[in-house]
């Protein structure tokens, strides 16, 4: 088992802090596993079994506890007085009015509360209103490349591993199954996708035209890294006897982002210093899922797949808000705007094979008149510097501690 120390260390730091720990992320990204590892950590620190209560609401045994009052009563009855109690509520969104139970448990001085969910509505609506200033979120993704590397300790060729990472799924269980049988791994991935779109999205939001919804999902997954608007999607997908209006596309995009299947990235006008309200870019939570939907060849769209990997890594590192930069008519692939006002610019390229290619990739950076770090990530093995712009090997950057 890959311990996923990045996430585990965050939980260790937050232990006994008076905030609710909310772990979000797409289905099967490892949320339940990280809670299990943290419970083992608590036991190793001497926390007694009686002080730990854990409930996974996807399990049949907990069906009767999907009413918040019943859940709250059961937990309260088992609380150990004069000791800290560690409460784990996995896939809490399945409990009706779960925010009532969460709020009531939080105000108890001897409760340290951890919850997970596979939908972004956990951090919106009533829960956010109830718990403003009382929670901290940890967002989990499928394996990063560094974690994927740990899953193959005997493979010495990191470039081969990275090629596999680009073209196969990084969901933990898919990685494990692929070592046993690749067809089993593919079946698992297909079932996972169907569960997300059919159960988590179509059923929850009562989508009547599922075929229409699936076409929108496929379009967005196929066009990662391209500026996209709901109106453009509607125009492309309408034709013949099939018509879809842009308001419907907007709803579908919202459902897909709420389920963490895709991530939107806003565009930022660097010169005008403002967020642009149109033509966001979208990236997939997992390139294996994207390939499943597209049925594409291994080498297709390599540039955008590299961008996708960099975006997910920046999202995991959680150093600030991620945006796409507009510099006059050029674009910088990513800007990370840090809370302290600092920022870092990233450009992603496959190989810098000629002087013309280098000039093209550096051009957006040169238009930016500030002294913040500017980093060009590529698969070139040699790191270089050009007038303060750092060219860094992408694979090594992904493996940085």
C-alpha positions as CSV (number, residue, x, y, z in Angstrom):
1,X,0.0,0.0,0.0
2,X,1.2,3.5,-1.0
3,X,1.1,5.5,2.3
4,X,0.4,8.8,0.5
5,X,2.4,10.8,3.1
6,X,1.4,14.1,1.6
7,X,-2.1,13.7,2.7
8,X,-1.4,11.7,5.9
9,X,1.0,14.4,7.1
10,X,-1.7,17.0,6.8
11,X,-4.0,14.9,9.0
12,X,-1.2,14.4,11.5
13,X,-0.7,18.2,11.7
14,X,-4.5,18.8,12.1
15,X,-5.0,16.2,14.8
16,X,-6.8,17.7,17.9
17,X,-7.1,21.1,16.2
18,X,-10.6,22.5,16.7
19,X,-11.5,22.4,13.0
20,X,-13.5,19.8,11.1
21,X,-11.3,18.0,8.6
22,X,-13.2,17.6,5.3
23,X,-11.6,15.3,2.8
24,X,-13.0,15.7,-0.7
25,X,-12.2,14.1,-4.1
26,X,-13.6,11.9,-6.8
27,X,-14.8,8.4,-6.0
28,X,-12.0,5.9,-5.4
29,X,-9.2,8.5,-5.1
30,X,-8.2,7.1,-1.8
31,X,-10.2,9.0,0.8
32,X,-11.3,5.9,2.8
33,X,-7.8,4.5,2.7
34,X,-6.2,7.6,4.1
35,X,-8.7,7.6,7.0
36,X,-7.8,4.0,7.6
37,X,-4.1,4.9,7.7
38,X,-4.7,7.8,10.0
39,X,-6.7,5.5,12.4
40,X,-3.7,3.2,12.4
41,X,-1.5,6.2,13.2
42,X,-3.8,7.1,16.1
43,X,-3.6,3.6,17.5
44,X,0.2,3.7,17.3
45,X,0.1,6.8,19.4
46,X,-1.8,5.0,22.1
47,X,-5.4,6.2,21.3
48,X,-7.7,3.5,22.6
49,X,-10.1,1.6,20.3
50,X,-13.1,2.9,22.3
51,X,-12.1,6.5,21.5
52,X,-12.4,5.9,17.7
53,X,-15.8,5.6,15.9
54,X,-15.8,5.1,12.2
55,X,-18.8,4.9,9.8
56,X,-18.8,4.4,6.0
57,X,-22.2,5.2,4.6
58,X,-21.7,3.3,1.4
59,X,-21.8,0.1,3.5
60,X,-25.1,-1.6,3.9
61,X,-24.6,-2.1,7.6
62,X,-24.9,1.7,8.1
63,X,-28.1,2.2,6.1
64,X,-30.1,2.8,9.2
65,X,-27.8,5.6,10.2
66,X,-28.5,7.7,7.1
67,X,-30.9,9.7,9.2
68,X,-28.9,12.3,11.0
69,X,-30.7,11.9,14.3
70,X,-30.1,8.2,14.5
71,X,-26.4,8.7,13.6
72,X,-25.9,11.4,16.2
73,X,-27.6,9.4,18.9
74,X,-25.4,6.3,18.2
75,X,-22.2,8.4,18.3
76,X,-23.1,10.3,21.4
77,X,-24.0,7.1,23.3
78,X,-20.5,5.7,22.7
79,X,-18.5,8.9,23.4
80,X,-15.8,8.4,26.0
81,X,-16.0,11.1,28.7
82,X,-12.9,13.0,29.7
83,X,-11.0,11.8,26.6
84,X,-10.7,13.0,23.0
85,X,-13.0,11.0,20.7
86,X,-12.0,10.6,17.0
87,X,-15.1,10.4,14.7
88,X,-14.8,9.4,11.1
89,X,-17.8,9.8,8.8
90,X,-17.0,8.4,5.3
91,X,-19.2,9.5,2.3
92,X,-21.3,11.7,4.6
93,X,-23.4,13.1,1.8
94,X,-25.5,9.9,1.9
95,X,-26.8,11.0,5.3
96,X,-30.0,13.1,5.0
97,X,-29.4,16.6,6.6
98,X,-25.9,15.4,7.6
99,X,-24.9,19.0,8.3
100,X,-27.1,18.9,11.5
101,X,-25.1,16.0,12.9
102,X,-21.8,17.5,11.9
103,X,-22.5,20.8,13.5
104,X,-23.8,19.2,16.8
105,X,-20.8,16.9,17.0
106,X,-18.3,19.7,16.3
107,X,-19.4,21.9,19.3
108,X,-18.5,19.1,21.7
109,X,-15.1,19.8,23.3
110,X,-14.0,16.1,23.3
111,X,-14.7,15.4,19.6
112,X,-12.2,15.5,16.8
113,X,-14.2,15.2,13.5
114,X,-13.1,13.9,10.1
115,X,-15.5,13.6,7.2
116,X,-15.2,12.7,3.5
117,X,-17.4,13.2,0.4
118,X,-17.3,12.6,-3.3
119,X,-19.1,15.7,-4.3
120,X,-18.2,19.4,-4.1
121,X,-21.6,20.3,-2.6
122,X,-20.1,19.3,0.7
123,X,-18.3,22.7,0.7
124,X,-21.3,24.6,-0.5
125,X,-24.8,25.4,0.5
126,X,-26.0,24.7,4.0
127,X,-22.8,23.0,5.3
128,X,-20.7,26.0,4.4
129,X,-23.3,28.3,6.1
130,X,-23.3,26.1,9.2
131,X,-19.6,25.7,9.4
132,X,-18.1,29.0,8.2
133,X,-14.6,29.3,9.8
134,X,-14.9,25.9,11.4
135,X,-13.5,23.5,8.8
136,X,-10.4,22.9,6.7
137,X,-10.6,20.9,3.4
138,X,-8.1,18.5,2.1
139,X,-8.6,17.6,-1.6
140,X,-7.5,14.2,-2.7
141,X,-6.6,13.2,-6.3
142,X,-5.6,9.9,-7.8
143,X,-1.9,9.1,-7.7
144,X,0.5,11.9,-8.5
145,X,3.5,10.7,-10.6
146,X,5.6,10.6,-7.4
147,X,3.1,8.2,-5.9
148,X,2.8,6.2,-9.1
149,X,6.6,5.9,-9.0
150,X,6.3,4.4,-5.5
151,X,3.9,1.8,-6.8
152,X,6.7,0.4,-9.1
153,X,9.8,0.3,-6.9
154,X,11.6,-2.2,-9.2
155,X,11.2,-0.1,-12.4
156,X,14.4,2.0,-12.9
157,X,13.4,3.7,-16.1
158,X,11.5,6.8,-14.9
159,X,10.9,8.0,-18.4
160,X,9.1,4.7,-19.3
161,X,7.1,5.0,-16.1
162,X,6.1,8.5,-17.0
163,X,5.0,7.4,-20.5
164,X,2.8,4.8,-18.8
165,X,1.5,7.4,-16.4
166,X,0.4,9.6,-19.3
167,X,-1.5,6.8,-21.0
168,X,-3.0,4.8,-18.2
169,X,-5.1,5.5,-15.1
170,X,-3.6,6.6,-11.8
171,X,-6.6,5.6,-9.6
172,X,-5.0,3.6,-6.8
173,X,-7.1,0.4,-7.4
174,X,-6.6,0.5,-11.2
175,X,-2.8,0.7,-10.6
176,X,-3.0,-2.3,-8.3
177,X,-5.2,-4.3,-10.7
178,X,-3.1,-3.5,-13.7
179,X,-0.2,-5.4,-12.0
180,X,-2.5,-8.5,-11.9
181,X,-4.4,-8.2,-15.2
182,X,-4.8,-5.2,-17.5
183,X,-8.2,-6.2,-18.6
184,X,-9.5,-6.4,-15.0
185,X,-8.1,-2.9,-14.5
186,X,-9.8,-1.6,-17.6
187,X,-13.1,-3.2,-16.5
188,X,-12.8,-1.6,-13.1
189,X,-12.1,1.8,-14.7
190,X,-15.1,1.5,-17.0
191,X,-17.4,0.6,-14.1
192,X,-16.0,3.5,-12.1
193,X,-16.8,6.0,-14.9
194,X,-20.3,4.5,-15.3
195,X,-20.9,4.8,-11.6
196,X,-19.8,8.5,-11.5
197,X,-21.9,9.5,-14.5
198,X,-24.9,7.3,-13.9
199,X,-25.2,7.2,-10.1
200,X,-23.3,10.2,-8.8
201,X,-24.5,12.6,-11.5
202,X,-27.4,11.4,-13.7
203,X,-29.4,10.0,-10.8
204,X,-28.7,12.7,-8.3
205,X,-29.5,15.5,-10.7
206,X,-32.4,13.7,-12.4
207,X,-30.8,14.0,-15.9
208,X,-33.4,12.9,-18.4
209,X,-31.3,12.9,-21.6
210,X,-28.4,10.8,-20.5
211,X,-27.0,10.5,-24.0
212,X,-26.9,14.3,-24.3
213,X,-25.1,14.5,-21.0
214,X,-22.5,11.8,-22.0
215,X,-21.8,13.7,-25.2
216,X,-21.0,16.9,-23.2
217,X,-18.7,14.9,-20.8
218,X,-16.9,13.3,-23.8
219,X,-16.4,16.7,-25.5
220,X,-14.9,18.3,-22.4
221,X,-12.6,15.3,-21.7
222,X,-11.5,15.3,-25.4
223,X,-10.7,19.0,-25.3
224,X,-8.6,19.4,-22.2
225,X,-6.5,22.5,-22.3
226,X,-8.5,24.3,-24.9
227,X,-10.5,27.4,-24.2
228,X,-14.1,26.3,-24.0
229,X,-17.5,27.9,-23.6
230,X,-20.9,26.4,-23.0
231,X,-22.2,28.1,-26.2
232,X,-19.4,26.6,-28.2
233,X,-20.1,23.1,-26.9
234,X,-23.8,23.6,-27.6
235,X,-23.1,24.6,-31.2
236,X,-20.7,21.7,-31.8
237,X,-23.0,19.1,-30.4
238,X,-26.2,20.4,-32.0
239,X,-27.0,19.2,-35.5
240,X,-29.6,17.2,-37.4
241,X,-32.3,16.1,-35.1
242,X,-30.2,16.8,-32.0
243,X,-30.3,20.2,-30.4
244,X,-28.8,21.2,-27.0
245,X,-29.0,24.7,-25.6
246,X,-26.1,26.4,-23.9
247,X,-28.0,26.7,-20.5
248,X,-28.3,22.9,-20.5
249,X,-24.6,22.6,-21.3
250,X,-23.7,25.0,-18.4
251,X,-25.7,22.8,-16.0
252,X,-23.9,19.7,-17.2
253,X,-20.5,21.3,-16.9
254,X,-21.4,22.3,-13.3
255,X,-22.4,18.7,-12.5
256,X,-19.1,17.3,-14.0
257,X,-17.1,19.8,-11.9
258,X,-19.1,19.1,-8.8
259,X,-18.3,15.4,-9.1
260,X,-14.6,16.3,-9.6
261,X,-14.5,14.5,-13.0
262,X,-13.2,17.7,-14.6
263,X,-11.6,20.9,-13.2
264,X,-12.2,24.4,-14.6
265,X,-9.4,26.9,-14.8
266,X,-10.2,30.6,-15.3
267,X,-8.2,32.8,-17.7
268,X,-6.4,35.8,-16.2
269,X,-5.5,39.0,-18.2
270,X,-2.0,39.7,-16.8
271,X,-1.8,43.2,-18.3
272,X,-5.4,44.2,-17.3
273,X,-5.1,42.4,-13.9
274,X,-8.6,40.8,-14.1
275,X,-10.2,37.4,-14.4
276,X,-11.7,36.8,-17.8
277,X,-15.3,35.5,-17.6
278,X,-15.4,33.5,-20.8
279,X,-13.6,30.5,-22.3
280,X,-12.3,28.7,-19.3
281,X,-10.1,25.7,-19.8
282,X,-10.9,22.3,-18.4
283,X,-8.6,19.4,-17.2
284,X,-9.5,15.8,-16.5
285,X,-9.0,14.2,-13.0
286,X,-7.4,11.2,-14.6
287,X,-5.9,10.7,-18.1
288,X,-6.9,7.0,-18.0
289,X,-10.6,7.9,-17.7
290,X,-10.1,10.4,-20.6
291,X,-8.5,7.7,-22.8
292,X,-11.4,5.3,-21.9
293,X,-14.0,7.8,-23.0
294,X,-12.0,8.9,-26.1
295,X,-10.6,5.6,-27.2
296,X,-7.6,7.6,-28.4
297,X,-4.1,6.3,-29.5
298,X,-1.3,6.5,-27.0
299,X,0.6,9.4,-28.5
300,X,-2.4,11.7,-29.4
301,X,-2.6,15.2,-28.0
302,X,0.6,14.8,-26.0
303,X,1.0,18.5,-25.3
304,X,-2.4,18.9,-23.6
305,X,-1.8,15.6,-21.6
306,X,1.4,17.1,-20.3
307,X,-0.5,20.3,-19.3
308,X,-3.1,18.1,-17.6
309,X,-0.4,16.4,-15.5
310,X,1.1,19.7,-14.5
311,X,-2.3,21.2,-13.6
312,X,-3.1,18.2,-11.3
313,X,0.4,18.5,-9.7
314,X,-0.1,22.2,-9.0
315,X,-3.6,21.4,-7.6
316,X,-2.1,18.8,-5.3
317,X,0.7,21.1,-4.1
318,X,-2.0,23.6,-3.1
319,X,0.3,26.6,-3.2
320,X,-2.3,29.1,-4.5
321,X,-5.0,29.8,-7.0
322,X,-4.3,28.3,-10.4
323,X,-5.2,30.3,-13.5
324,X,-4.3,30.4,-17.2
325,X,-2.4,33.6,-18.1
326,X,-3.2,35.9,-21.0
327,X,-0.4,38.1,-22.1
328,X,-1.6,40.2,-25.1
329,X,-2.2,37.6,-27.8
330,X,-0.1,34.9,-26.1
331,X,-0.9,32.6,-23.2
332,X,1.0,31.3,-20.2
333,X,-0.2,27.8,-19.4
334,X,-0.5,28.4,-15.7
335,X,-0.2,31.1,-13.1
336,X,-0.1,30.2,-9.4
337,X,-1.2,33.2,-7.4
338,X,0.0,32.7,-3.8
339,X,-1.9,34.0,-0.8
340,X,1.0,36.3,0.1
341,X,0.8,38.1,-3.3
342,X,3.7,36.3,-4.9
343,X,3.1,34.3,-8.1
344,X,4.8,31.7,-10.3
345,X,4.4,31.3,-14.0
346,X,4.6,27.9,-15.8
347,X,4.9,27.0,-19.4
348,X,4.6,23.4,-20.5
349,X,6.3,22.0,-23.7
350,X,7.1,18.6,-25.0
351,X,10.7,19.0,-26.3
352,X,12.5,22.2,-27.2
353,X,13.8,20.8,-30.5
354,X,14.9,24.0,-32.2
355,X,15.7,27.7,-31.7
356,X,12.3,28.6,-33.1
357,X,10.5,26.4,-30.6
358,X,12.5,27.9,-27.7
359,X,11.7,31.4,-28.9
360,X,7.9,30.5,-29.2
361,X,7.8,29.0,-25.7
362,X,9.7,31.9,-24.1
363,X,7.7,34.6,-25.8
364,X,4.8,34.8,-23.3
365,X,7.2,35.1,-20.4
366,X,9.2,37.9,-22.0
367,X,5.9,40.0,-22.3
368,X,5.4,39.8,-18.6
369,X,7.1,42.8,-16.9
370,X,7.6,41.5,-13.3
371,X,10.3,39.6,-11.4
372,X,8.3,36.6,-10.3
373,X,9.6,33.1,-11.1
374,X,9.0,31.9,-14.6
375,X,9.5,28.1,-15.3
376,X,9.4,26.3,-18.6
377,X,8.7,22.5,-18.0
378,X,9.7,20.1,-20.8
379,X,10.9,16.5,-21.3
380,X,14.3,17.8,-22.2
381,X,16.9,16.2,-19.9
382,X,19.1,19.3,-19.5
383,X,18.1,22.1,-17.2
384,X,19.0,25.6,-18.5
385,X,18.4,29.3,-17.8
386,X,17.4,32.0,-20.2
387,X,17.4,35.6,-18.9
388,X,16.1,34.4,-15.5
389,X,13.6,31.9,-17.0
390,X,14.3,28.4,-15.7
391,X,13.9,25.4,-18.1
392,X,13.4,22.3,-15.9
393,X,12.9,18.7,-16.7
394,X,9.2,17.9,-16.1
395,X,9.7,14.4,-14.8
396,X,12.3,15.5,-12.2
397,X,10.0,18.4,-11.2
398,X,7.1,16.0,-10.6
399,X,9.4,13.9,-8.4
400,X,10.5,16.8,-6.2
401,X,9.9,16.2,-2.5
